[in-house]
Amino acid sequence: MQCAFGIWQLVKYQTTPGYREAFGWGVVMAKTCAGALYPTFFFLILSMSRYFSTWLRRSYHISRFFNWDLLQEFHIRISCVAILLATLHAIGHLTGSFVHGSDPKNEDAVAEALGPDMVPRPYIDYVRSLPGFTGITALGLFYILSLLSIPQVRKWNYEIFQLGHLLMFPIIGLMMAHGTAALLQWPMFGYFLAFPTLLVLVERAVRICLGFHRIKATMKVLDKETVEITAVIPSERLWKYKAGQYIFLQVPKISFFQWHPFTVSFCRGNKMMLHIKTDGNWTAKLRELGGESGESEIEVGINGPFGAPAQRFYDFNHSIIIGAGIGVTPFSGILADLQYNDDLDHGGPNHEVDHPRHDSDVTAISPVRNASASITSTDAENSDNVPESPTRQGSVGPDLINKEKQPQTDRAATFADDYRRVDFHWMVRERNYLLWLSDLLNDVSMSQDWHREHEVHPHLDIRINTHVTAKRKKLTTHVYRWLLEMHRTDEHPASPLTGLLNPTRFGRPDFDQILDEHYDEMLKFRASKRKNRRDKEDENYQEDEELKVGVFYCGAPVVGEILADKCRELTLRGWQDGSKLEYHFMIEVFE
């Protein structure tokens, strides 16, 4: 579309001798860039509307062709294209058409193109004109906005980043006025900007109104880096809140004008929970509101919810979710939601169902229970001269104590037709950070144990893996941690070290090995599924479509690059060996 509009303007001014005689090469260059700017700014401003993208994300047919998770990256790239085209447009006028048009020998051509009252016209008059003044001012503000949006500024002070983006409103106003003089053609730029600008203005107006609609919330300081906010969303809110989405949070006690994005870490009914890392000025002030007790009642403004990559989790029956530190928040609520719905449908520790459970349509396979328990650490300090760790000995905790509840690996296990598997990995520096979500993870673990005991073919298989990555140089520390992690009883199945029912591993996880083992298990699952269908359908059997695995990550971009490369490698391997296994990688980055 950019090329089409650019070529249209290029052909128009290149093939019209009157314009080139009056303003030279500069007018051709400037108007070609202007044509490309029409759709560029349309999509640039449209990408700023979160309500619009969240609404379109709900459409299955539209989302098949557009990956809304890349909207932020698209916004950044199209902004770079816009500032490049705007700069070339300015260069074309300032060094080309203005110079050529102010030359006395070209007065006749200018008079013919613009009218006799437009000559003589010196260079400074072109600059002072409405198109000249509005264009130069808008470009200058655009450069300031761009400088305030670079990652270094955003990380240093998010408030400056937000204030810088308020410059978009005078920029849009100046661009709408830029062509209203109609010197060379009928003004049309404003019509391209009208619809997306209206969406953004409505969204900002809604945000201001929501700032006056206060919601009571409870704030609790969890540790020196994290606070927890729990709020009950009023029933009059139109959109339902779901775990994995994000909202904009305003705390009037800190600032009425500052809104900051945070991921919804848990949502059940109209109760919503946020976990916030206090690593900036605003979040530090938020932590201070907890006072000496570390807990207080506050009022907040909430704008949202908005779509996020974690929402695509429900598109996959097989998923690997990886969170680093506070990056676990997009996924924690999803785990709880999955387990809660499974308990409602098939019973659970705190739920009963009136209808009997049927395990028809099952697939035979022989997996290794909690295969990730064999994952080794990549920390040299954790692997040398250390007694055999829980990681290398197999499952620890309730899996070790209650072996009679686990399927035996020497006989074929079967899976329900609606079988869903989720591998959950959470990396933290210190074990104390695991307390953030210990209750939630333990609830999921207990439900999983209940289903394994009461169901022949579980419908939901959640494999929780926590990793403490801080290095410990003393051998005695390694041994002590290992002994504490191993010490579990029937009366106290939780780890004395972490308080979790699931096993915890020490050292950085080896994601190459984790994903390779997952791939091998998916191959076995795929082979058994195909065999089962082939036996049922005989000659009518046809090869099924690709098996898609969603890999979701939230944390440092460095680890994300490793995971993305591994997912591409496994997808290529899946097509080469005919298994059609595809690993789709999605990332969220907290800056």
C-alpha positions as a Python dict, from the first residue, in 0.01 Angstrom:
ca = {
    (1, 'M'): (0, 0, 0),
    (2, 'Q'): (287, 236, 76),
    (3, 'C'): (445, 160, -260),
    (4, 'A'): (113, 206, -440),
    (5, 'F'): (47, 551, -296),
    (6, 'G'): (410, 650, -343),
    (7, 'I'): (413, 544, -707),
    (8, 'W'): (84, 726, -765),
    (9, 'Q'): (233, 1055, -644),
    (10, 'L'): (560, 987, -824),
    (11, 'V'): (390, 936, -1159),
    (12, 'K'): (161, 1236, -1106),
    (13, 'Y'): (439, 1488, -1041),
    (14, 'Q'): (697, 1331, -1270),
    (15, 'T'): (463, 1342, -1570),
    (16, 'T'): (332, 1695, -1506),
    (17, 'P'): (589, 1939, -1656),
    (18, 'G'): (442, 2244, -1483),
    (19, 'Y'): (528, 2120, -1133),
    (20, 'R'): (882, 2017, -1226),
    (21, 'E'): (953, 2345, -1403),
    (22, 'A'): (834, 2542, -1100),
    (23, 'F'): (988, 2338, -817),
    (24, 'G'): (1241, 2102, -975),
    (25, 'W'): (1339, 1757, -854),
    (26, 'G'): (1249, 1839, -493),
    (27, 'V'): (873, 1836, -548),
    (28, 'V'): (886, 1488, -706),
    (29, 'M'): (1085, 1347, -415),
    (30, 'A'): (875, 1522, -150),
    (31, 'K'): (538, 1422, -293),
    (32, 'T'): (648, 1061, -352),
    (33, 'C'): (738, 1033, 16),
    (34, 'A'): (416, 1211, 110),
    (35, 'G'): (215, 952, -82),
    (36, 'A'): (388, 671, 106),
    (37, 'L'): (325, 854, 435),
    (38, 'Y'): (-54, 841, 395),
    (39, 'P'): (-96, 467, 471),
    (40, 'T'): (215, 468, 694),
    (41, 'F'): (68, 712, 944),
    (42, 'F'): (-274, 547, 917),
    (43, 'F'): (-136, 214, 1039),
    (44, 'L'): (108, 381, 1279),
    (45, 'I'): (-171, 554, 1470),
    (46, 'L'): (-403, 254, 1436),
    (47, 'S'): (-141, 34, 1604),
    (48, 'M'): (-162, 261, 1910),
    (49, 'S'): (-525, 166, 1975),
    (50, 'R'): (-522, -119, 2225),
    (51, 'Y'): (-900, -154, 2235),
    (52, 'F'): (-912, -201, 1858),
    (53, 'S'): (-642, -470, 1853),
    (54, 'T'): (-793, -648, 2155),
    (55, 'W'): (-1133, -651, 1985),
    (56, 'L'): (-989, -787, 1659),
    (57, 'R'): (-789, -1047, 1851),
    (58, 'R'): (-1121, -1206, 1949),
    (59, 'S'): (-1196, -1283, 1583),
    (60, 'Y'): (-1064, -1625, 1484),
    (61, 'H'): (-1076, -1552, 1109),
    (62, 'I'): (-885, -1223, 1136),
    (63, 'S'): (-630, -1366, 1380),
    (64, 'R'): (-550, -1642, 1131),
    (65, 'F'): (-384, -1381, 909),
    (66, 'F'): (-256, -1130, 1166),
    (67, 'N'): (-30, -1209, 1459),
    (68, 'W'): (-140, -951, 1715),
    (69, 'D'): (148, -1050, 1942),
    (70, 'L'): (381, -866, 1702),
    (71, 'L'): (183, -541, 1721),
    (72, 'Q'): (441, -362, 1937),
    (73, 'E'): (723, -465, 1704),
    (74, 'F'): (514, -354, 1407),
    (75, 'H'): (452, -17, 1574),
    (76, 'I'): (825, 36, 1628),
    (77, 'R'): (920, -61, 1274),
    (78, 'I'): (652, 143, 1103),
    (79, 'S'): (752, 440, 1320),
    (80, 'C'): (1107, 410, 1184),
    (81, 'V'): (969, 400, 830),
    (82, 'A'): (752, 704, 902),
    (83, 'I'): (1035, 917, 1037),
    (84, 'L'): (1254, 818, 741),
    (85, 'L'): (986, 914, 487),
    (86, 'A'): (909, 1237, 674),
    (87, 'T'): (1278, 1328, 675),
    (88, 'L'): (1310, 1264, 300),
    (89, 'H'): (991, 1465, 244),
    (90, 'A'): (1143, 1759, 434),
    (91, 'I'): (1474, 1730, 249),
    (92, 'G'): (1290, 1734, -84),
    (93, 'H'): (1118, 2061, 4),
    (94, 'L'): (1391, 2241, 202),
    (95, 'T'): (1678, 2165, -33),
    (96, 'G'): (1484, 2121, -356),
    (97, 'S'): (1143, 2273, -420),
    (98, 'F'): (1186, 2576, -190),
    (99, 'V'): (1523, 2663, -344),
    (100, 'H'): (1401, 2610, -698),
    (101, 'G'): (1073, 2797, -643),
    (102, 'S'): (1243, 3102, -486),
    (103, 'D'): (1479, 3143, -784),
    (104, 'P'): (1369, 3460, -977),
    (105, 'K'): (1415, 3289, -1313),
    (106, 'N'): (1144, 3036, -1221),
    (107, 'E'): (881, 3298, -1125),
    (108, 'D'): (676, 3243, -1440),
    (109, 'A'): (656, 2868, -1383),
    (110, 'V'): (562, 2920, -1016),
    (111, 'A'): (295, 3174, -1113),
    (112, 'E'): (148, 2926, -1360),
    (113, 'A'): (146, 2644, -1100),
    (114, 'L'): (29, 2838, -791),
    (115, 'G'): (-117, 3162, -927),
    (116, 'P'): (18, 3511, -1002),
    (117, 'D'): (-29, 3631, -644),
    (118, 'M'): (228, 3373, -519),
    (119, 'V'): (526, 3547, -683),
    (120, 'P'): (777, 3681, -613),
    (121, 'R'): (834, 3458, -310),
    (122, 'P'): (1170, 3435, -132),
    (123, 'Y'): (1293, 3117, 40),
    (124, 'I'): (1202, 3236, 392),
    (125, 'D'): (839, 3286, 287),
    (126, 'Y'): (816, 2921, 187),
    (127, 'V'): (950, 2823, 529),
    (128, 'R'): (709, 3059, 710),
    (129, 'S'): (407, 2942, 513),
    (130, 'L'): (147, 2715, 671),
    (131, 'P'): (284, 2398, 502),
    (132, 'G'): (642, 2496, 585),
    (133, 'F'): (587, 2590, 949),
    (134, 'T'): (359, 2296, 1034),
    (135, 'G'): (583, 2047, 855),
    (136, 'I'): (908, 2157, 1021),
    (137, 'T'): (746, 2174, 1366),
    (138, 'A'): (581, 1833, 1330),
    (139, 'L'): (908, 1676, 1215),
    (140, 'G'): (1097, 1828, 1508),
    (141, 'L'): (842, 1696, 1757),
    (142, 'F'): (853, 1357, 1585),
    (143, 'Y'): (1229, 1341, 1640),
    (144, 'I'): (1189, 1435, 2007),
    (145, 'L'): (923, 1167, 2053),
    (146, 'S'): (1149, 911, 1886),
    (147, 'L'): (1445, 995, 2110),
    (148, 'L'): (1227, 963, 2421),
    (149, 'S'): (1108, 622, 2300),
    (150, 'I'): (1443, 446, 2267),
    (151, 'P'): (1482, 140, 2495),
    (152, 'Q'): (1744, 310, 2714),
    (153, 'V'): (1508, 597, 2802),
    (154, 'R'): (1212, 364, 2853),
    (155, 'K'): (1412, 149, 3094),
    (156, 'W'): (1564, 448, 3273),
    (157, 'N'): (1237, 635, 3327),
    (158, 'Y'): (906, 499, 3202),
    (159, 'E'): (728, 822, 3297),
    (160, 'I'): (936, 1021, 3047),
    (161, 'F'): (857, 760, 2783),
    (162, 'Q'): (485, 804, 2851),
    (163, 'L'): (502, 1184, 2856),
    (164, 'G'): (697, 1180, 2531),
    (165, 'H'): (418, 991, 2359),
    (166, 'L'): (177, 1272, 2445),
    (167, 'L'): (355, 1467, 2170),
    (168, 'M'): (164, 1253, 1922),
    (169, 'F'): (-144, 1474, 1966),
    (170, 'P'): (19, 1803, 1852),
    (171, 'I'): (201, 1609, 1579),
    (172, 'I'): (-128, 1473, 1444),
    (173, 'G'): (-286, 1819, 1461),
    (174, 'L'): (5, 1977, 1272),
    (175, 'M'): (-5, 1706, 1005),
    (176, 'M'): (-378, 1755, 954),
    (177, 'A'): (-319, 2127, 904),
    (178, 'H'): (-10, 2072, 688),
    (179, 'G'): (-188, 2034, 355),
    (180, 'T'): (-493, 2250, 414),
    (181, 'A'): (-347, 2536, 207),
    (182, 'A'): (-404, 2312, -99),
    (183, 'L'): (-109, 2464, -286),
    (184, 'L'): (-31, 2163, -504),
    (185, 'Q'): (-329, 1931, -461),
    (186, 'W'): (-651, 1876, -272),
    (187, 'P'): (-572, 1808, 98),
    (188, 'M'): (-624, 1440, 184),
    (189, 'F'): (-382, 1360, 467),
    (190, 'G'): (-636, 1453, 733),
    (191, 'Y'): (-884, 1198, 600),
    (192, 'F'): (-629, 919, 641),
    (193, 'L'): (-565, 1026, 999),
    (194, 'A'): (-926, 1080, 1105),
    (195, 'F'): (-1037, 722, 1187),
    (196, 'P'): (-730, 599, 1382),
    (197, 'T'): (-701, 932, 1561),
    (198, 'L'): (-1064, 909, 1671),
    (199, 'L'): (-999, 560, 1813),
    (200, 'V'): (-698, 681, 2010),
    (201, 'L'): (-882, 988, 2141),
    (202, 'V'): (-1176, 775, 2257),
    (203, 'E'): (-936, 534, 2426),
    (204, 'R'): (-758, 816, 2609),
    (205, 'A'): (-1090, 973, 2710),
    (206, 'V'): (-1202, 639, 2853),
    (207, 'R'): (-876, 615, 3046),
    (208, 'I'): (-931, 959, 3198),
    (209, 'C'): (-1285, 865, 3300),
    (210, 'L'): (-1164, 539, 3453),
    (211, 'G'): (-915, 742, 3654),
    (212, 'F'): (-1210, 892, 3841),
    (213, 'H'): (-1374, 550, 3884),
    (214, 'R'): (-1175, 425, 4182),
    (215, 'I'): (-1163, 57, 4274),
    (216, 'K'): (-1073, -56, 4624),
    (217, 'A'): (-776, -289, 4637),
    (218, 'T'): (-549, -458, 4888),
    (219, 'M'): (-175, -416, 4851),
    (220, 'K'): (64, -659, 5018),
    (221, 'V'): (445, -644, 5019),
    (222, 'L'): (572, -997, 4948),
    (223, 'D'): (946, -930, 4965),
    (224, 'K'): (1200, -658, 4892),
    (225, 'E'): (1130, -676, 4517),
    (226, 'T'): (764, -770, 4480),
    (227, 'V'): (422, -642, 4581),
    (228, 'E'): (84, -804, 4531),
    (229, 'I'): (-235, -614, 4450),
    (230, 'T'): (-574, -780, 4478),
    (231, 'A'): (-885, -603, 4350),
    (232, 'V'): (-1249, -691, 4290),
    (233, 'I'): (-1361, -570, 3947),
    (234, 'P'): (-1705, -402, 3944),
    (235, 'S'): (-1976, -596, 3765),
    (236, 'E'): (-2052, -304, 3533),
    (237, 'R'): (-1723, -349, 3347),
    (238, 'L'): (-1810, -476, 2998),
    (239, 'W'): (-1512, -698, 2921),
    (240, 'K'): (-1421, -1002, 3127),
    (241, 'Y'): (-1073, -1016, 3272),
    (242, 'K'): (-862, -1326, 3203),
    (243, 'A'): (-524, -1442, 3326),
    (244, 'G'): (-249, -1362, 3076),
    (245, 'Q'): (-403, -1031, 2969),
    (246, 'Y'): (-259, -700, 3085),
    (247, 'I'): (-413, -386, 3228),
    (248, 'F'): (-304, -27, 3290),
    (249, 'L'): (-291, 57, 3659),
    (250, 'Q'): (-324, 402, 3816),
    (251, 'V'): (-273, 475, 4185),
    (252, 'P'): (-407, 827, 4262),
    (253, 'K'): (-203, 849, 4584),
    (254, 'I'): (110, 840, 4368),
    (255, 'S'): (-5, 1018, 4052),
    (256, 'F'): (-335, 1079, 3879),
    (257, 'F'): (-176, 1096, 3532),
    (258, 'Q'): (55, 795, 3539),
    (259, 'W'): (-76, 463, 3406),
    (260, 'H'): (152, 161, 3402),
    (261, 'P'): (98, -176, 3228),
    (262, 'F'): (97, -495, 3437),
    (263, 'T'): (2, -852, 3357),
    (264, 'V'): (-296, -1015, 3527),
    (265, 'S'): (-140, -1301, 3723),
    (266, 'F'): (-464, -1450, 3858),
    (267, 'C'): (-832, -1402, 3787),
    (268, 'R'): (-1127, -1594, 3925),
    (269, 'G'): (-1473, -1450, 3878),
    (270, 'N'): (-1445, -1076, 3943),
    (271, 'K'): (-1137, -1107, 4165),
    (272, 'M'): (-809, -1007, 4002),
    (273, 'M'): (-452, -1025, 4127),
    (274, 'L'): (-134, -850, 4010),
    (275, 'H'): (229, -919, 4104),
    (276, 'I'): (451, -615, 4052),
    (277, 'K'): (829, -594, 4058),
    (278, 'T'): (947, -278, 4237),
    (279, 'D'): (1240, -173, 4021),
    (280, 'G'): (1144, 184, 3928),
    (281, 'N'): (1049, 516, 4084),
    (282, 'W'): (673, 464, 4056),
    (283, 'T'): (680, 103, 4179),
    (284, 'A'): (911, 202, 4466),
    (285, 'K'): (652, 458, 4579),
    (286, 'L'): (387, 189, 4547),
    (287, 'R'): (582, -34, 4782),
    (288, 'E'): (609, 248, 5036),
    (289, 'L'): (228, 259, 5057),
    (290, 'G'): (245, -73, 5238),
    (291, 'G'): (381, 101, 5546),
    (292, 'E'): (548, -86, 5830),
    (293, 'S'): (296, -370, 5827),
    (294, 'G'): (354, -436, 5457),
    (295, 'E'): (-19, -441, 5385),
    (296, 'S'): (-268, -163, 5322),
    (297, 'E'): (-597, -73, 5156),
    (298, 'I'): (-562, 155, 4853),
    (299, 'E'): (-773, 287, 4567),
    (300, 'V'): (-670, 224, 4209),
    (301, 'G'): (-784, 299, 3856),
    (302, 'I'): (-784, 8, 3611),
    (303, 'N'): (-794, 41, 3232),
    (304, 'G'): (-829, -275, 3029),
    (305, 'P'): (-804, -563, 2978),
    (306, 'F'): (-584, -580, 2669),
    (307, 'G'): (-465, -877, 2468),
    (308, 'A'): (-123, -1036, 2520),
    (309, 'P'): (76, -1330, 2374),
    (310, 'A'): (-10, -1550, 2673),
    (311, 'Q'): (-374, -1552, 2557),
    (312, 'R'): (-279, -1781, 2270),
    (313, 'F'): (-205, -2049, 2526),
    (314, 'Y'): (-554, -2191, 2483),
    (315, 'D'): (-489, -2254, 2112),
    (316, 'F'): (-253, -2542, 2195),
    (317, 'N'): (-321, -2880, 2357),
    (318, 'H'): (50, -2923, 2429),
    (319, 'S'): (234, -2629, 2581),
    (320, 'I'): (562, -2541, 2746),
    (321, 'I'): (548, -2227, 2958),
    (322, 'I'): (864, -2073, 3100),
    (323, 'G'): (878, -1779, 3337),
    (324, 'A'): (1185, -1609, 3478),
    (325, 'G'): (1127, -1439, 3813),
    (326, 'I'): (832, -1203, 3796),
    (327, 'G'): (790, -1316, 3434),
    (328, 'V'): (580, -1604, 3564),
    (329, 'T'): (281, -1374, 3616),
    (330, 'P'): (130, -1411, 3265),
    (331, 'F'): (112, -1788, 3314),
    (332, 'S'): (36, -1851, 3681),
    (333, 'G'): (-330, -1765, 3649),
    (334, 'I'): (-360, -1972, 3333),
    (335, 'L'): (-246, -2280, 3526),
    (336, 'A'): (-503, -2217, 3797),
    (337, 'D'): (-775, -2154, 3539),
    (338, 'L'): (-698, -2477, 3353),
    (339, 'Q'): (-699, -2684, 3670),
    (340, 'Y'): (-1014, -2517, 3802),
    (341, 'N'): (-1206, -2592, 3481),
    (342, 'D'): (-1077, -2949, 3474),
    (343, 'D'): (-1196, -2999, 3832),
    (344, 'L'): (-1538, -2860, 3741),
    (345, 'D'): (-1570, -3094, 3443),
    (346, 'H'): (-1421, -3411, 3589),
    (347, 'G'): (-1429, -3368, 3965),
    (348, 'G'): (-1145, -3283, 4197),
    (349, 'P'): (-1039, -3245, 4560),
    (350, 'N'): (-1298, -2972, 4615),
    (351, 'H'): (-1541, -3044, 4332),
    (352, 'E'): (-1791, -3313, 4248),
    (353, 'V'): (-1963, -3386, 3920),
    (354, 'D'): (-2310, -3529, 3877),
    (355, 'H'): (-2234, -3713, 3556),
    (356, 'P'): (-2002, -4015, 3534),
    (357, 'R'): (-1668, -3970, 3366),
    (358, 'H'): (-1609, -4148, 3038),
    (359, 'D'): (-1266, -4230, 2909),
    (360, 'S'): (-1360, -4340, 2559),
    (361, 'D'): (-1134, -4248, 2270),
    (362, 'V'): (-797, -4294, 2432),
    (363, 'T'): (-448, -4311, 2292),
    (364, 'A'): (-189, -4560, 2409),
    (365, 'I'): (163, -4447, 2487),
    (366, 'S'): (441, -4521, 2731),
    (367, 'P'): (575, -4191, 2863),
    (368, 'V'): (813, -4133, 3148),
    (369, 'R'): (631, -3969, 3438),
    (370, 'N'): (759, -3615, 3484),
    (371, 'A'): (1042, -3670, 3241),
    (372, 'S'): (1178, -3329, 3316),
    (373, 'A'): (1292, -3467, 3650),
    (374, 'S'): (1596, -3603, 3470),
    (375, 'I'): (1709, -3256, 3365),
    (376, 'T'): (2059, -3165, 3468),
    (377, 'S'): (2192, -2829, 3571),
    (378, 'T'): (2436, -2630, 3362),
    (379, 'D'): (2600, -2472, 3666),
    (380, 'A'): (2950, -2608, 3702),
    (381, 'E'): (2940, -2550, 4074),
    (382, 'N'): (2621, -2752, 4100),
    (383, 'S'): (2742, -3046, 3893),
    (384, 'D'): (3094, -3116, 4011),
    (385, 'N'): (3174, -3308, 4328),
    (386, 'V'): (2812, -3305, 4441),
    (387, 'P'): (2620, -3613, 4554),
    (388, 'E'): (2348, -3738, 4325),
    (389, 'S'): (2084, -3465, 4327),
    (390, 'P'): (1706, -3495, 4311),
    (391, 'T'): (1731, -3387, 3950),
    (392, 'R'): (1923, -3698, 3856),
    (393, 'Q'): (1737, -3941, 4075),
    (394, 'G'): (1392, -3880, 3934),
    (395, 'S'): (1084, -3723, 4079),
    (396, 'V'): (1101, -3592, 4433),
    (397, 'G'): (829, -3513, 4683),
    (398, 'P'): (480, -3655, 4643),
    (399, 'D'): (591, -3839, 4329),
    (400, 'L'): (860, -4017, 4531),
    (401, 'I'): (649, -4079, 4839),
    (402, 'N'): (327, -4187, 4673),
    (403, 'K'): (465, -4411, 4402),
    (404, 'E'): (153, -4622, 4403),
    (405, 'K'): (-38, -4325, 4258),
    (406, 'Q'): (188, -4293, 3955),
    (407, 'P'): (151, -4486, 3629),
    (408, 'Q'): (416, -4751, 3587),
    (409, 'T'): (658, -4685, 3303),
    (410, 'D'): (685, -5054, 3216),
    (411, 'R'): (325, -5076, 3100),
    (412, 'A'): (141, -4875, 2839),
    (413, 'A'): (-34, -4566, 2968),
    (414, 'T'): (-339, -4429, 2792),
    (415, 'F'): (-459, -4076, 2732),
    (416, 'A'): (-805, -3935, 2687),
    (417, 'D'): (-899, -3798, 2348),
    (418, 'D'): (-907, -3444, 2492),
    (419, 'Y'): (-572, -3492, 2666),
    (420, 'R'): (-390, -3165, 2734),
    (421, 'R'): (-32, -3143, 2857),
    (422, 'V'): (136, -2840, 3011),
    (423, 'D'): (503, -2829, 3110),
    (424, 'F'): (554, -2540, 3351),
    (425, 'H'): (904, -2409, 3431),
    (426, 'W'): (968, -2124, 3672),
    (427, 'M'): (1318, -1988, 3732),
    (428, 'V'): (1398, -1778, 4041),
    (429, 'R'): (1725, -1659, 4190),
    (430, 'E'): (1638, -1744, 4551),
    (431, 'R'): (1404, -2004, 4697),
    (432, 'N'): (1212, -1737, 4891),
    (433, 'Y'): (1072, -1605, 4564),
    (434, 'L'): (883, -1933, 4523),
    (435, 'L'): (655, -1821, 4807),
    (436, 'W'): (489, -1570, 4573),
    (437, 'L'): (275, -1840, 4415),
    (438, 'S'): (326, -2133, 4650),
    (439, 'D'): (-44, -2166, 4737),
    (440, 'L'): (-147, -2161, 4372),
    (441, 'L'): (115, -2417, 4265),
    (442, 'N'): (35, -2646, 4558),
    (443, 'D'): (-336, -2634, 4475),
    (444, 'V'): (-257, -2740, 4120),
    (445, 'S'): (-25, -3017, 4242),
    (446, 'M'): (-288, -3155, 4480),
    (447, 'S'): (-552, -3154, 4207),
    (448, 'Q'): (-316, -3332, 3972),
    (449, 'D'): (-244, -3601, 4234),
    (450, 'W'): (-618, -3644, 4292),
    (451, 'H'): (-688, -3696, 3922),
    (452, 'R'): (-403, -3946, 3885),
    (453, 'E'): (-546, -4144, 4175),
    (454, 'H'): (-914, -4132, 4074),
    (455, 'E'): (-898, -4131, 3694),
    (456, 'V'): (-769, -4405, 3468),
    (457, 'H'): (-706, -4160, 3187),
    (458, 'P'): (-645, -3803, 3314),
    (459, 'H'): (-761, -3526, 3085),
    (460, 'L'): (-515, -3262, 3205),
    (461, 'D'): (-146, -3327, 3271),
    (462, 'I'): (36, -3033, 3434),
    (463, 'R'): (404, -3091, 3510),
    (464, 'I'): (537, -2823, 3742),
    (465, 'N'): (913, -2764, 3753),
    (466, 'T'): (1073, -2492, 3965),
    (467, 'H'): (1438, -2394, 3936),
    (468, 'V'): (1650, -2200, 4188),
    (469, 'T'): (1936, -2056, 3983),
    (470, 'A'): (2151, -1877, 4246),
    (471, 'K'): (2502, -2021, 4264),
    (472, 'R'): (2630, -2175, 4587),
    (473, 'K'): (3003, -2238, 4603),
    (474, 'K'): (3008, -2439, 4925),
    (475, 'L'): (2960, -2814, 4890),
    (476, 'T'): (2788, -2829, 5229),
    (477, 'T'): (2522, -2588, 5102),
    (478, 'H'): (2449, -2816, 4806),
    (479, 'V'): (2420, -3122, 5028),
    (480, 'Y'): (2203, -2941, 5283),
    (481, 'R'): (1963, -2814, 5017),
    (482, 'W'): (1940, -3158, 4860),
    (483, 'L'): (1868, -3329, 5194),
    (484, 'L'): (1598, -3076, 5280),
    (485, 'E'): (1438, -3116, 4939),
    (486, 'M'): (1437, -3495, 4980),
    (487, 'H'): (1294, -3490, 5332),
    (488, 'R'): (920, -3538, 5282),
    (489, 'T'): (669, -3750, 5470),
    (490, 'D'): (309, -3858, 5421),
    (491, 'E'): (203, -3611, 5690),
    (492, 'H'): (417, -3328, 5544),
    (493, 'P'): (457, -3388, 5168),
    (494, 'A'): (571, -3031, 5099),
    (495, 'S'): (940, -2952, 5076),
    (496, 'P'): (1080, -2807, 5402),
    (497, 'L'): (1303, -2589, 5186),
    (498, 'T'): (1055, -2437, 4942),
    (499, 'G'): (713, -2524, 5082),
    (500, 'L'): (612, -2669, 4744),
    (501, 'L'): (472, -3012, 4669),
    (502, 'N'): (647, -3029, 4333),
    (503, 'P'): (1021, -3098, 4312),
    (504, 'T'): (1262, -2805, 4287),
    (505, 'R'): (1589, -2821, 4096),
    (506, 'F'): (1898, -2617, 4167),
    (507, 'G'): (2101, -2451, 3895),
    (508, 'R'): (2013, -2311, 3555),
    (509, 'P'): (1788, -2538, 3352),
    (510, 'D'): (1927, -2688, 3033),
    (511, 'F'): (1656, -2591, 2788),
    (512, 'D'): (1821, -2777, 2502),
    (513, 'Q'): (1777, -3100, 2694),
    (514, 'I'): (1431, -3005, 2821),
    (515, 'L'): (1300, -2940, 2472),
    (516, 'D'): (1476, -3244, 2324),
    (517, 'E'): (1315, -3471, 2583),
    (518, 'H'): (978, -3307, 2523),
    (519, 'Y'): (1021, -3367, 2149),
    (520, 'D'): (1098, -3736, 2208),
    (521, 'E'): (786, -3774, 2423),
    (522, 'M'): (575, -3599, 2162),
    (523, 'L'): (709, -3842, 1901),
    (524, 'K'): (588, -4135, 2112),
    (525, 'F'): (254, -3965, 2167),
    (526, 'R'): (224, -3893, 1794),
    (527, 'A'): (312, -4249, 1693),
    (528, 'S'): (60, -4398, 1935),
    (529, 'K'): (-209, -4155, 1828),
    (530, 'R'): (-156, -4241, 1462),
    (531, 'K'): (-159, -4613, 1537),
    (532, 'N'): (-481, -4578, 1733),
    (533, 'R'): (-653, -4391, 1451),
    (534, 'R'): (-519, -4628, 1188),
    (535, 'D'): (-658, -4925, 1379),
    (536, 'K'): (-999, -4759, 1402),
    (537, 'E'): (-1030, -4630, 1047),
    (538, 'D'): (-846, -4901, 851),
    (539, 'E'): (-840, -4810, 479),
    (540, 'N'): (-1014, -4479, 543),
    (541, 'Y'): (-729, -4360, 764),
    (542, 'Q'): (-551, -4044, 648),
    (543, 'E'): (-244, -3884, 796),
    (544, 'D'): (-352, -3619, 1045),
    (545, 'E'): (-229, -3262, 1037),
    (546, 'E'): (71, -3123, 1217),
    (547, 'L'): (93, -3140, 1596),
    (548, 'K'): (152, -2791, 1730),
    (549, 'V'): (328, -2721, 2060),
    (550, 'G'): (312, -2371, 2205),
    (551, 'V'): (627, -2249, 2381),
    (552, 'F'): (555, -1940, 2591),
    (553, 'Y'): (831, -1741, 2759),
    (554, 'C'): (843, -1427, 2969),
    (555, 'G'): (1176, -1301, 3093),
    (556, 'A'): (1515, -1180, 2973),
    (557, 'P'): (1545, -1156, 2591),
    (558, 'V'): (1875, -1350, 2595),
    (559, 'V'): (1702, -1670, 2708),
    (560, 'G'): (1422, -1598, 2462),
    (561, 'E'): (1668, -1602, 2172),
    (562, 'I'): (1796, -1944, 2281),
    (563, 'L'): (1443, -2081, 2304),
    (564, 'A'): (1341, -1931, 1970),
    (565, 'D'): (1638, -2093, 1795),
    (566, 'K'): (1562, -2428, 1957),
    (567, 'C'): (1196, -2411, 1854),
    (568, 'R'): (1295, -2344, 1493),
    (569, 'E'): (1536, -2637, 1508),
    (570, 'L'): (1272, -2876, 1644),
    (571, 'T'): (1011, -2761, 1391),
    (572, 'L'): (1256, -2829, 1108),
    (573, 'R'): (1333, -3169, 1258),
    (574, 'G'): (961, -3246, 1274),
    (575, 'W'): (917, -3188, 903),
    (576, 'Q'): (1232, -3381, 817),
    (577, 'D'): (1133, -3694, 1011),
    (578, 'G'): (769, -3679, 899),
    (579, 'S'): (623, -3633, 1247),
    (580, 'K'): (498, -3283, 1158),
    (581, 'L'): (576, -3157, 1506),
    (582, 'E'): (579, -2778, 1519),
    (583, 'Y'): (706, -2567, 1808),
    (584, 'H'): (558, -2217, 1804),
    (585, 'F'): (751, -1969, 2018),
    (586, 'M'): (590, -1663, 2179),
    (587, 'I'): (765, -1417, 2406),
    (588, 'E'): (675, -1136, 2643),
    (589, 'V'): (949, -910, 2771),
    (590, 'F'): (922, -702, 3091),
    (591, 'E'): (1130, -386, 3050),
}
